[in-house]
Amino acid sequence: MTEEIRRPFRDAQKDVETVREVPDTPQTRAPAYRLAFADPEFLWRDELRPVRLQLELMKPELLMKEYGIESTIVLFGSARIPEPARRAEARTETLADFTRYYDEARKFARMMTEKSQQNGKHHVIVTGGGPGIMEAGNRGAAEAGGVSIGLNIVLPHEQAPNEYVTPDLCFNFHYFGIRKMHFLLRAAAIAIFPGGFGTLDEMFEALTLIQTERMDPVPFLLFGRDFWEKVVNWDALAEAGTIARRDLDLFTYVETAEEAVKVIEEWTPRR
């Protein structure tokens, strides 16, 4: 934790506690009397959206900095892929077959975490914090005795923190855009497993940032060549000219955790 700086001004938390002790009158009960930073209804107003965006950017940033997180390994993938022991619960036969990717994500996270423990808080696993592939990533990190990050978001379904996220690094977001920034701000590598709309969204956004040089290139791993070539016709994009042929070099197909770790260890930025 960072050393606390002594300031000559009264602490904000003390003022909140002091306000609770004032006489109960119509004036003190009125919303206008509340301290602005301790007034949820005020902070929820549409006009305060810029403040809320800033808070969601700063809270994880400050806490990860205080925790000493230097760099991360990002795992994206479907929330609907169960662990092999729960294969029978899969919604489709394809998802049942994809349980092997749960094992590969778990193994990959475990291997990367074991390596990261040799050099401090570098290459810490970060996932969306939920079930499926996300759970596998956090689980592998926990099995290696390391920490991992979960960037949760409030959704009507499929989103609650899995039990393997390090509690002090389990964040929750309202804004998708700010959450995406935190996925990539410290990314040293990106590993993407089969998934749906959310996974595709995160994959294409990260690829676009690298393609347009808004983000430095990093090892970009697509687990499951058959899946990705089936759902995305990469060659058709290149042939149409909507992407350059060299853009197909921005990512690498892998099938196993061992392959992925080797790519990261031997990776050098391509010109």
PAZAPA-4460 file (N, C-alpha, C; in steps of 0.05 Angstrom, whole numbers, plus 32768, in hexadecimal, padded with zeros to 4 digits):
% residues 271
    n_x    n_y    n_z   ca_x   ca_y   ca_z    c_x    c_y    c_z   seq   type   mol
   8011   7FE8   8000   8000   8000   8000   8012   8019   8000     1      M     A
   8008   802E   7FF4   8017   8047   7FF4   8016   8054   800F     2      T     A
   802B   8063   8016   802C   8071   8030   8018   8087   8030     3      E     A
   8009   8089   8046   7FF5   809E   8049   8002   80B9   804C     4      E     A
   7FF7   80CC   803D   8002   80E8   803E   7FF1   80F8   8052     5      I     A
   7FFF   8105   8064   7FF1   8115   8078   7FEA   8131   806C     6      R     A
   7FD1   8139   806E   7FC8   8152   8062   7FBC   8164   8078     7      R     A
   7FBE   817E   8075   7FB4   8190   808A   7F96   8194   808B     8      P     A
   7F87   8188   8077   7F6B   818B   8076   7F5C   8175   8084     9      F     A
   7F44   817B   808C   7F33   8167   809A   7F2C   8150   8087    10      R     A
   7F2D   8137   8091   7F28   8120   8081   7F0B   811E   8079    11      D     A
   7F06   8116   8060   7EEB   8115   8055   7EDA   8101   8064    12      A     A
   7EE6   80EA   806B   7ED7   80D5   8079   7ECD   80DF   8094    13      Q     A
   7EDE   80EF   80A2   7ED6   80FA   80BC   7EBE   810C   80B9    14      K     A
   7EBE   811B   80A3   7EA7   812D   809F   7E8D   811D   809B    15      D     A
   7E8F   8107   808D   7E78   80F6   8089   7E6D   80EC   80A3    16      V     A
   7E80   80E4   80B5   7E78   80DA   80CF   7E6C   80F0   80E0    17      E     A
   7E77   8108   80DE   7E6D   811F   80ED   7E51   8126   80E5    18      T     A
   7E4C   8125   80CB   7E31   812C   80C1   7E1C   8119   80CD    19      V     A
   7E23   8100   80D1   7E10   80ED   80DC   7E07   80F4   80F9    20      R     A
   7E17   8105   8106   7E12   810B   8122   7E03   8126   8126    21      E     A
   7DFD   8134   8111   7DF0   814E   8113   7DD2   8149   811B    22      V     A
   7DC5   815D   8127   7DA9   8159   812E   7D97   8152   8116    23      P     A
   7D84   8141   811B   7D71   8139   8106   7D5B   814F   8103    24      D     A
   7D5D   815E   80ED   7D4A   8173   80E8   7D42   8172   80CA    25      T     A
   7D2D   8180   80C2   7D26   8180   80A6   7D3D   818A   8094    26      P     A
   7D4D   819B   809F   7D63   81A5   808F   7D79   8190   808B    27      Q     A
   7D80   8182   80A0   7D95   816D   809E   7D8C   8154   808F    28      T     A
   7D71   8150   808E   7D66   813A   807E   7D64   8140   8061    29      R     A
   7D65   8158   8059   7D61   8160   803D   7D78   8157   802C    30      A     A
   7D73   814D   8013   7D89   8144   8002   7D9E   8159   7FFD    31      P     A
   7D96   8173   7FFC   7DA9   8188   7FF7   7DBF   818A   800C    32      A     A
   7DB9   8180   8024   7DCD   8183   803A   7DE2   816D   8039    33      Y     A
   7DDD   8158   802A   7DF1   8142   8029   7E0B   814C   801C    34      R     A
   7E21   8141   8027   7E3B   8146   8019   7E3A   813A   7FFD    35      L     A
   7E43   8148   7FEA   7E3F   8140   7FCE   7E4C   8125   7FC9    36      A     A
   7E64   811F   7FD4   7E71   8106   7FCE   7E65   80EF   7FDD    37      F     A
   7E54   80F4   7FF0   7E46   80DF   7FFF   7E29   80DE   7FF9    38      A     A
   7E21   80E8   7FE2   7E05   80EA   7FDB   7E01   80D8   7FC2    39      D     A
   7DF9   80BF   7FC5   7DF5   80AD   7FAE   7DE2   80B8   7F99    40      P     A
   7DCB   80C3   7FA1   7DB8   80CD   7F8E   7DC3   80E3   7F7D    41      E     A
   7DD4   80F3   7F89   7DE1   8109   7F7A   7DF5   80FD   7F66    42      F     A
   7E05   80E9   7F6F   7E19   80DD   7F5D   7E0D   80CD   7F46    43      L     A
   7DF4   80C4   7F4A   7DE7   80B5   7F35   7DDA   80C6   7F1F    44      W     A
   7DDA   80E0   7F22   7DCE   80F2   7F0E   7DDC   80EF   7EF4    45      R     A
   7DCE   80F3   7EDE   7DDA   80F2   7EC3   7DF0   8106   7EC0    46      D     A
   7DED   811D   7ECC   7E02   8132   7ECA   7E1C   812A   7ED7    47      E     A
   7E1B   8116   7EE8   7E34   810D   7EF7   7E41   80F6   7EE9    48      L     A
   7E38   80EE   7ED1   7E44   80D7   7EC3   7E63   80DB   7EC0    49      R     A
   7E6D   80F3   7EB9   7E8A   80F6   7EB6   7E99   80EF   7ED0    50      P     A
   7E8D   80F6   7EE7   7E99   80F0   7F01   7E9A   80D2   7F06    51      V     A
   7E83   80C5   7EFF   7E82   80A8   7F03   7E96   809A   7EF1    52      R     A
   7E99   80A3   7ED9   7EAC   8097   7EC6   7EC9   809A   7ED2    53      L     A
   7ECE   80B1   7EDD   7EE9   80B5   7EE9   7EED   80A4   7F01    54      Q     A
   7ED9   80A0   7F11   7EDC   808F   7F29   7EE1   8072   7F21    55      L     A
   7ED3   8069   7F0C   7ED7   804D   7F03   7EF3   8049   7EF7    56      E     A
   7EFE   805E   7EEC   7F19   805D   7EE1   7F2D   805D   7EF8    57      L     A
   7F29   806E   7F0C   7F3D   8072   7F20   7F3D   805D   7F36    58      M     A
   7F26   8052   7F3E   7F26   803F   7F54   7F37   8027   7F4E    59      K     A
   7F32   8018   7F38   7F43   8000   7F32   7F60   8009   7F2D    60      P     A
   7F64   8020   7F21   7F80   8029   7F1B   7F8F   802D   7F35    61      E     A
   7F83   803A   7F48   7F91   8040   7F61   7F96   8026   7F71    62      L     A
   7F81   8015   7F72   7F84   7FFC   7F82   7F98   7FE9   7F76    63      L     A
   7F98   7FE7   7F5B   7FAC   7FD5   7F4F   7FC8   7FE0   7F52    64      M     A
   7FCA   7FFA   7F51   7FE5   8007   7F55   7FEE   8002   7F71    65      K     A
   7FDC   8005   7F85   7FE4   8000   7FA1   7FEB   7FE3   7FA6    66      E     A
   7FDE   7FD1   7F97   7FE3   7FB5   7F9A   7FFD   7FAD   7F8C    67      Y     A
   8007   7FBE   7F7B   8021   7FB9   7F6D   801E   7FAA   7F53    68      G     A
   8007   7FAA   7F47   8003   7F9D   7F2D   8012   7FAC   7F17    69      I     A
   8025   7F9F   7F0A   8035   7FAB   7EF5   802B   7FA5   7ED9    70      E     A
   8024   7F8C   7ED4   801A   7F85   7EB9   8008   7F6D   7EBC    71      S     A
   7FF8   7F68   7EA8   7FE3   7F54   7EA9   7FE3   7F42   7E90    72      T     A
   7FD8   7F2A   7E93   7FD2   7F18   7E7D   7FB3   7F17   7E7C    73      I     A
   7FA8   7F20   7E66   7F8B   7F22   7E63   7F7F   7F08   7E58    74      V     A
   7F6A   7EFE   7E65   7F5C   7EE7   7E5B   7F3F   7EEF   7E55    75      L     A
   7F37   7EEB   7E3C   7F1C   7EEE   7E33   7F10   7ED4   7E2A    76      F     A
   7EF6   7ECF   7E2E   7EEA   7EB6   7E24   7ECE   7EB4   7E2F    77      G     A
   7EC0   7EA0   7E26   7EA4   7E9D   7E2C   7E9F   7E97   7E4A    78      S     A
   7E8A   7EA4   7E54   7E80   7E9E   7E6F   7E70   7E84   7E70    79      A     A
   7E69   7E79   7E58   7E58   7E62   7E57   7E66   7E47   7E55    80      R     A
   7E81   7E48   7E54   7E90   7E2F   7E52   7E95   7E24   7E6E    81      I     A
   7E89   7E0D   7E75   7E8D   7E02   7E90   7EA7   7DF3   7E93    82      P     A
   7EAE   7DED   7EAC   7EC5   7DDC   7EB0   7EBE   7DC0   7EA7    83      E     A
   7ED2   7DAF   7EA0   7ECC   7D94   7E96   7EBA   7D84   7EA9    84      P     A
   7EBD   7D87   7EC3   7EAD   7D78   7ED6   7E8F   7D7E   7ED4    85      A     A
   7E89   7D95   7EC7   7E6D   7D9D   7EC4   7E65   7D9D   7EA6    86      R     A
   7E72   7D8D   7E97   7E6D   7D8B   7E7A   7E50   7D86   7E74    87      R     A
   7E43   7D75   7E84   7E27   7D6E   7E7F   7E14   7D87   7E81    88      A     A
   7E1D   7D9C   7E8E   7E0C   7DB4   7E91   7E0F   7DC7   7E7A    89      E     A
   7E21   7DC1   7E67   7E25   7DD3   7E50   7E0B   7DD5   7E3F    90      A     A
   7E05   7DED   7E35   7DED   7DF2   7E26   7DEC   7DE4   7E0B    91      R     A
   7E03   7DE0   7DFF   7E05   7DD4   7DE5   7E1C   7DBF   7DE5    92      T     A
   7E1C   7DAE   7DD1   7E32   7D9B   7DCF   7E4C   7DA9   7DCA    93      E     A
   7E4B   7DBF   7DBB   7E64   7DCE   7DB5   7E6F   7DD9   7DCF    94      T     A
   7E5F   7DE5   7DE0   7E69   7DEF   7DFA   7E74   7DD8   7E0B    95      L     A
   7E68   7DC1   7E09   7E72   7DAA   7E18   7E8E   7DA3   7E0E    96      A     A
   7E92   7DA4   7DF4   7EAD   7D9E   7DE9   7EC1   7DB4   7DF1    97      D     A
   7EB7   7DCC   7DF4   7EC8   7DE3   7DFB   7ED2   7DE2   7E18    98      F     A
   7EC8   7DCF   7E28   7ED2   7DCD   7E43   7EF1   7DCA   7E44    99      T     A
   7EFC   7DBF   7E2E   7F19   7DBC   7E2D   7F27   7DD8   7E2F   100      R     A
   7F19   7DEC   7E25   7F25   7E07   7E26   7F25   7E12   7E43   101      Y     A
   7F12   7E09   7E53   7F12   7E10   7E6F   7F2C   7E05   7E7C   102      Y     A
   7F33   7DEC   7E75   7F4C   7DE1   7E80   7F64   7DEF   7E76   103      D     A
   7F64   7DF7   7E5C   7F7C   7E05   7E51   7F7F   7E21   7E5D   104      E     A
   7F68   7E2E   7E61   7F69   7E49   7E6E   7F74   7E47   7E8A   105      A     A
   7F6A   7E33   7E98   7F73   7E2E   7EB4   7F91   7E28   7EB5   106      R     A
   7F9A   7E17   7EA3   7FB6   7E10   7EA2   7FC7   7E27   7E9A   107      K     A
   7FBE   7E36   7E86   7FCD   7E4D   7E7D   7FD1   7E62   7E93   108      F     A
   7FBB   7E68   7EA1   7FBC   7E7B   7EB7   7FCF   7E71   7ECD   109      A     A
   7FCE   7E57   7ED3   7FDF   7E4C   7EE8   7FFC   7E4F   7EDF   110      R     A
   8003   7E48   7EC6   801E   7E49   7EBD   8029   7E66   7EBD   111      M     A
   8018   7E79   7EB4   8021   7E95   7EB3   8024   7EA0   7ECF   112      M     A
   8013   7E98   7EE1   8015   7EA2   7EFD   802E   7E97   7F0A   113      T     A
   8034   7E7E   7F06   804C   7E72   7F11   8065   7E82   7F07   114      E     A
   8065   7E89   7EEE   807C   7E99   7EE3   807C   7EB5   7EEF   115      K     A
   8064   7EC1   7EF2   8062   7EDC   7EFB   806C   7EE0   7F18   116      S     A
   8069   7ECB   7F28   8072   7ECC   7F44   8090   7ECF   7F47   117      Q     A
   809E   7ECA   7F31   80BB   7ECD   7F32   80C4   7EEA   7F30   118      Q     A
   80B2   7EFB   7F27   80BA   7F17   7F22   80A5   7F2B   7F2C   119      N     A
   8099   7F26   7F43   8087   7F39   7F4F   806B   7F38   7F43   120      G     A
   805E   7F4F   7F41   8042   7F51   7F37   8041   7F56   7F19   121      K     A
   8052   7F48   7F0A   8051   7F4A   7EED   8040   7F33   7EE2   122      H     A
   8033   7F38   7ECC   8024   7F23   7EBE   800F   7F16   7ED0   123      H     A
   8000   7F26   7EDD   7FEA   7F1D   7EEE   7FD2   7F17   7EDD   124      V     A
   7FC5   7F01   7EE1   7FAD   7EF9   7ED2   7F96   7F0C   7ED8   125      I     A
   7F89   7F16   7EC2   7F71   7F26   7EC5   7F5B   7F1B   7EB3   126      V     A
   7F43   7F17   7EBF   7F2C   7F0D   7EB0   7F14   7F20   7EB5   127      T     A
   7EFE   7F19   7EA9   7EE5   7F27   7EAE   7ED9   7F20   7EC9   128      G     A
   7EE5   7F0D   7ED7   7EDD   7F07   7EF3   7EC5   7EF4   7EF6   129      G     A
   7EB8   7EEC   7EE0   7EA0   7EDC   7EE1   7EA6   7EBE   7EDE   130      G     A
   7E92   7EAF   7ED4   7E94   7E92   7ED1   7EA3   7E8A   7EB7   131      P     A
   7EA3   7E70   7EB1   7EAE   7E66   7E98   7ECC   7E6A   7E96   132      G     A
   7ED4   7E74   7E7F   7EF1   7E78   7E7A   7EFD   7E8C   7E8E   133      I     A
   7EED   7EA0   7E96   7EF7   7EB3   7EAA   7EFD   7EA5   7EC4   134      M     A
   7EEB   7E94   7ECD   7EF0   7E84   7EE6   7F09   7E73   7EE3   135      E     A
   7F0C   7E67   7ECB   7F24   7E55   7EC7   7F3D   7E65   7ECA   136      A     A
   7F3E   7E7E   7EC0   7F56   7E8E   7EC2   7F5C   7E95   7EDF   137      G     A
   7F49   7E9F   7EEE   7F4D   7EA5   7F0A   7F54   7E8D   7F1A   138      N     A
   7F48   7E76   7F13   7F4C   7E5D   7F22   7F69   7E54   7F1E   139      R     A
   7F73   7E55   7F06   7F8E   7E4D   7F01   7FA2   7E5E   7F10   140      G     A
   7F9D   7E78   7F11   7FAF   7E8A   7F20   7FAF   7E83   7F3E   141      A     A
   7F97   7E7D   7F48   7F95   7E77   7F65   7FA3   7E5C   7F6B   142      A     A
   7FA1   7E49   7F59   7FAE   7E2F   7F5D   7FCD   7E32   7F5D   143      E     A
   7FD7   7E47   7F4F   7FF4   7E4C   7F4F   7FFC   7E5C   7F68   144      A     A
   7FE9   7E63   7F78   7FF0   7E72   7F90   7FF3   7E90   7F8B   145      G     A
   7FE9   7E99   7F74   7FEC   7EB5   7F6E   7FD2   7EC4   7F70   146      G     A
   7FD3   7EDE   7F6A   7FBC   7EEF   7F69   7FB1   7EF1   7F4D   147      V     A
   7F98   7EFA   7F4A   7F8D   7EFF   7F30   7F77   7F14   7F33   148      S     A
   7F72   7F21   7F1C   7F5F   7F38   7F1C   7F45   7F2F   7F0E   149      I     A
   7F2F   7F3A   7F18   7F15   7F36   7F0C   7F08   7F50   7F07   150      G     A
   7F02   7F56   7EED   7EF5   7F6F   7EE6   7ED7   7F69   7EDF   151      L     A
   7EC7   7F69   7EF4   7EAB   7F62   7EF1   7E9B   7F7A   7EE6   152      N     A
   7E84   7F75   7EDC   7E72   7F8A   7ED3   7E55   7F82   7EDA   153      I     A
   7E45   7F96   7EE1   7E29   7F91   7EE9   7E19   7F89   7ED0   154      V     A
   7E0F   7F70   7ED0   7DFE   7F66   7EBA   7DE6   7F59   7EC5   155      L     A
   7DD1   7F56   7EB5   7DB9   7F48   7EBF   7DBD   7F2A   7EC3   156      P     A
   7DD2   7F1F   7EB6   7DD6   7F02   7EB9   7DF3   7EFB   7EB4   157      H     A
   7DFC   7EE4   7EBD   7E16   7ED9   7EB7   7E2D   7EE8   7EC3   158      E     A
   7E28   7EFB   7ED5   7E3F   7F09   7EE0   7E3D   7F0C   7EFE   159      Q     A
   7E4E   7EFD   7F0C   7E54   7F00   7F28   7E70   7EF6   7F2C   160      A     A
   7E7F   7F01   7F3F   7E9B   7EFA   7F41   7E9E   7EDC   7F47   161      P     A
   7EB1   7ECF   7F39   7EB6   7EB3   7F40   7EC8   7EB2   7F59   162      N     A
   7EC8   7E9B   7F66   7ED5   7E99   7F80   7EF3   7E9A   7F80   163      E     A
   7EFF   7E9A   7F68   7F1D   7E99   7F66   7F2A   7EB4   7F62   164      Y     A
   7F1A   7EC9   7F5E   7F26   7EE4   7F5B   7F31   7EED   7F76   165      V     A
   7F49   7EF9   7F76   7F54   7F04   7F8E   7F41   7F1A   7F98   166      T     A
   7F36   7F18   7FB1   7F22   7F2B   7FBA   7F2A   7F49   7FB7   167      P     A
   7F43   7F4F   7FBE   7F4D   7F6A   7FBD   7F4F   7F75   7FA0   168      D     A
   7F4D   7F63   7F8D   7F50   7F6A   7F71   7F36   7F63   7F61   169      L     A
   7F20   7F62   7F6F   7F06   7F5B   7F63   7EF7   7F75   7F60   170      C     A
   7EF6   7F80   7F48   7EE9   7F9A   7F42   7ECE   7F96   7F35   171      F     A
   7EBE   7FAB   7F36   7EA4   7FAA   7F29   7E9F   7FC4   7F1A   172      N     A
   7E94   7FC2   7F02   7E91   7FD9   7EF1   7E74   7FDD   7EE8   173      F     A
   7E6E   7FF6   7EE2   7E55   7FFE   7ED6   7E59   8003   7EB8   174      H     A
   7E71   8010   7EB2   7E76   8018   7E96   7E89   8004   7E88   175      Y     A
   7E7E   7FF9   7E72   7E8E   7FE6   7E62   7EA8   7FF3   7E58   176      F     A
   7EA7   800C   7E50   7EBF   8019   7E44   7ED6   801B   7E58   177      G     A
   7ED0   8022   7E71   7EE5   8025   7E85   7EF0   8009   7E8C   178      I     A
   7EDE   7FF6   7E8D   7EE7   7FDA   7E93   7EFB   7FD1   7E7D   179      R     A
   7EF4   7FD7   7E64   7F06   7FCF   7E4E   7F21   7FDC   7E50   180      K     A
   7F22   7FF5   7E59   7F3B   8002   7E5C   7F4C   7FF4   7E71   181      M     A
   7F40   7FEB   7E87   7F50   7FDE   7E9B   7F59   7FC2   7E92   182      H     A
   7F4B   7FB5   7E80   7F55   7F9C   7E75   7F6F   7FA0   7E67   183      F     A
   7F72   7FB6   7E59   7F89   7FB9   7E47   7F9F   7FCC   7E51   184      L     A
   7F9A   7FDC   7E66   7FAD   7FEF   7E6F   7FC8   7FE3   7E76   185      L     A
   7FC7   7FCA   7E81   7FE0   7FBD   7E8A   7FE6   7FA3   7E7B   186      R     A
   7FD8   7F9F   7E65   7FD9   7F86   7E57   7FF5   7F80   7E4B   187      A     A
   8001   7F6A   7E53   801A   7F60   7E47   8015   7F4A   7E33   188      A     A
   7FFD   7F3F   7E33   7FF4   7F2A   7E20   7FD6   7F27   7E22   189      A     A
   7FCA   7F1E   7E0C   7FAD   7F1B   7E0C   7FA7   7EFF   7E01   190      I     A
   7F98   7EEF   7E11   7F91   7ED4   7E09   7F72   7ED3   7E06   191      A     A
   7F69   7ECA   7DEF   7F4C   7ECA   7DE9   7F43   7EAE   7DE3   192      I     A
   7F30   7EA4   7DF2   7F24   7E8A   7DEF   7F09   7E8C   7DE1   193      F     A
   7EFE   7E77   7DD7   7EE4   7E78   7DCA   7ED0   7E86   7DDB   194      P     A
   7EBF   7E97   7DCE   7EAB   7EA6   7DDD   7E96   7EB1   7DCB   195      G     A
   7E85   7EC2   7DD6   7E6F   7ECE   7DC7   7E73   7EEC   7DC2   196      G     A
   7E5D   7EFB   7DC4   7E5E   7F17   7DBD   7E73   7F26   7DCD   197      F     A
   7E73   7F21   7DE8   7E86   7F30   7DF9   7EA2   7F2A   7DF2   198      G     A
   7EA9   7F11   7DED   7EC4   7F09   7DE6   7ECC   7F15   7DCB   199      T     A
   7EBA   7F14   7DB8   7EC0   7F1F   7D9D   7EC4   7F3E   7D9F   200      L     A
   7EB4   7F4B   7DAF   7EB6   7F67   7DB3   7ED1   7F6E   7DBF   201      D     A
   7ED9   7F60   7DD4   7EF3   7F66   7DE0   7F0A   7F5F   7DCE   202      E     A
   7F08   7F4A   7DBE   7F1D   7F42   7DAC   7F21   7F57   7D96   203      M     A
   7F0B   7F5F   7D89   7F0E   7F72   7D73   7F16   7F8D   7D7C   204      F     A
   7F0D   7F95   7D94   7F16   7FAF   7D9E   7F34   7FB0   7DA3   205      E     A
   7F3E   7F9A   7DB0   7F5B   7F99   7DB5   7F6B   7F98   7D9B   206      A     A
   7F61   7F88   7D88   7F6F   7F86   7D6E   7F6F   7FA1   7D60   207      L     A
   7F59   7FB0   7D62   7F58   7FCA   7D55   7F6B   7FDE   7D62   208      T     A
   7F6E   7FDD   7D7C   7F80   7FEF   7D8A   7F9D   7FE9   7D81   209      L     A
   7FA4   7FCF   7D7E   7FBF   7FC8   7D75   7FC3   7FCF   7D58   210      I     A
   7FAF   7FC9   7D47   7FB0   7FCE   7D2B   7FB5   7FEC   7D25   211      Q     A
   7FA7   7FFD   7D34   7FA8   801A   7D30   7FBF   8027   7D40   212      T     A
   7FCF   8016   7D4D   7FE5   8020   7D5D   7FDD   8032   7D74   213      E     A
   7FC5   802F   7D7E   7FBD   803C   7D96   7FC6   802D   7DAF   214      R     A
   7FCF   8014   7DAA   7FD9   8003   7DBF   7FF1   7FF4   7DB4   215      M     A
   8005   7FF1   7DC5   801D   7FE2   7DBD   8015   7FC5   7DB7   216      D     A
   8022   7FB8   7DA3   801C   7F9C   7D9E   8025   7F8A   7DB5   217      P     A
   8015   7F76   7DBB   801B   7F62   7DD0   8015   7F47   7DC5   218      V     A
   801F   7F31   7DD1   8017   7F16   7DC8   7FF8   7F14   7DC9   219      P     A
   7FED   7F0D   7DB3   7FCF   7F0C   7DB0   7FC8   7EEF   7DA8   220      F     A
   7FBD   7EE0   7DBB   7FBA   7EC3   7DB7   7F9D   7EBC   7DB3   221      L     A
   7F97   7EAD   7D9E   7F7C   7EA3   7D9A   7F7C   7E85   7D9E   222      L     A
   7F6F   7E7C   7DB3   7F6D   7E60   7DB9   7F58   7E53   7DA8   223      F     A
   7F5F   7E3E   7D98   7F4B   7E30   7D89   7F49   7E3A   7D6C   224      G     A
   7F5C   7E33   7D5C   7F5C   7E3C   7D40   7F43   7E35   7D31   225      R     A
   7F39   7E1D   7D35   7F21   7E14   7D26   7F09   7E26   7D2D   226      D     A
   7F06   7E2D   7D46   7EF0   7E3F   7D4E   7EF2   7E5A   7D41   227      F     A
   7F0A   7E66   7D44   7F0D   7E82   7D3A   7F0B   7E84   7D1C   228      W     A
   7F16   7E70   7D0E   7F14   7E71   7CF0   7EF7   7E6B   7CE7   229      E     A
   7EE8   7E5F   7CF8   7ECC   7E59   7CF1   7EBA   7E71   7CF5   230      K     A
   7EBF   7E80   7D0B   7EAD   7E97   7D11   7EB7   7EB1   7D05   231      V     A
   7ED0   7EB3   7CFD   7EDA   7ECB   7CF0   7EEA   7EC4   7CD7   232      V     A
   7EE1   7ECE   7CC1   7EEF   7EC9   7CA7   7F04   7EDE   7CA4   233      N     A
   7F1B   7ED9   7CB0   7F31   7EED   7CB0   7F3B   7EF2   7C94   234      W     A
   7F3E   7EDC   7C84   7F48   7EDF   7C69   7F35   7EF0   7C58   235      D     A
   7F1B   7EED   7C5C   7F08   7EFD   7C4D   7F0C   7F1B   7C53   236      A     A
   7F11   7F22   7C6C   7F16   7F3E   7C73   7F2F   7F48   7C64   237      L     A
   7F44   7F38   7C64   7F5D   7F40   7C57   7F59   7F42   7C38   238      A     A
   7F4B   7F2F   7C2D   7F46   7F2F   7C10   7F35   7F46   7C07   239      E     A
   7F22   7F4E   7C18   7F11   7F65   7C12   7F20   7F7F   7C15   240      A     A
   7F36   7F7E   7C23   7F45   7F97   7C28   7F3C   7FA7   7C40   241      G     A
   7F29   7F9C   7C4F   7F20   7FAB   7C67   7F34   7FA9   7C7E   242      T     A
   7F46   7F96   7C7D   7F5E   7F96   7C8E   7F76   7F8F   7C7C   243      I     A
   7F8D   7F95   7C85   7FA5   7F8F   7C76   7FAD   7F72   7C7B   244      A     A
   7FBA   7F65   7C68   7FC2   7F4A   7C6B   7FD5   7F47   7C84   245      R     A
   7FE5   7F5B   7C89   7FF7   7F5A   7C9F   7FE9   7F5B   7CBA   246      R     A
   7FD0   7F64   7CBA   7FC0   7F65   7CD3   7FBB   7F49   7CDE   247      D     A
   7FBC   7F35   7CCC   7FB8   7F1A   7CD5   7FCF   7F10   7CE6   248      L     A
   7FE5   7F1F   7CE6   7FFC   7F18   7CF7   7FFA   7F23   7D14   249      D     A
   7FE4   7F31   7D19   7FE1   7F3D   7D34   7FDA   7F28   7D49   250      L     A
   7FD1   7F11   7D40   7FC9   7EFC   7D54   7FD6   7EE2   7D4C   251      F     A
   7FD6   7ECF   7D5F   7FE2   7EB5   7D5C   7FCE   7EA0   7D66   252      T     A
   7FCA   7E8B   7D56   7FB9   7E75   7D5F   7FC9   7E62   7D72   253      Y     A
   7FBC   7E5A   7D87   7FC8   7E45   7D98   7FB2   7E32   7DA0   254      V     A
   7FBA   7E1A   7DA9   7FA6   7E06   7DB1   7FA9   7DFF   7DCF   255      E     A
   7FC1   7E02   7DD9   7FC7   7DF9   7DF5   7FD4   7E10   7E05   256      T     A
   7FD3   7E0C   7E1F   7FDF   7E1F   7E31   7FFE   7E21   7E2C   257      A     A
   8009   7E09   7E27   8026   7E09   7E23   802E   7E19   7E0A   258      E     A
   801E   7E16   7DF5   8024   7E26   7DDD   8022   7E44   7DE2   259      E     A
   800D   7E4B   7DF2   8009   7E68   7DF8   8020   7E73   7E08   260      A     A
   8029   7E65   7E1C   803F   7E6E   7E2C   8059   7E71   7E1B   261      V     A
   805D   7E5E   7E09   8075   7E5F   7DF8   8074   7E78   7DE6   262      K     A
   805C   7E7E   7DDB   8059   7E96   7DC9   8060   7EAF   7DD9   263      V     A
   8056   7EB1   7DF2   805C   7EC8   7E02   8079   7ECB   7E08   264      I     A
   8086   7EB4   7E0F   80A2   7EB5   7E17   80B4   7EBC   7DFF   265      E     A
   80AC   7EB4   7DE7   80BD   7EB8   7DCF   80B4   7ED0   7DBE   266      E     A
   80A0   7EDE   7DC7   8094   7EF3   7DB6   80A6   7F0C   7DB4   267      W     A
   80A7   7F16   7D9C   80B3   7F30   7D97   80A0   7F3F   7D85   268      T     A
   809E   7F5A   7D88   808B   7F69   7D78   8091   7F66   7D5A   269      P     A
   807C   7F62   7D4A   8080   7F60   7D2D   8080   7F7C   7D21   270      R     A
   8090   7F80   7D0D   8090   7F9A   7D00   8078   7F9D   7CEE   271      R     A
***
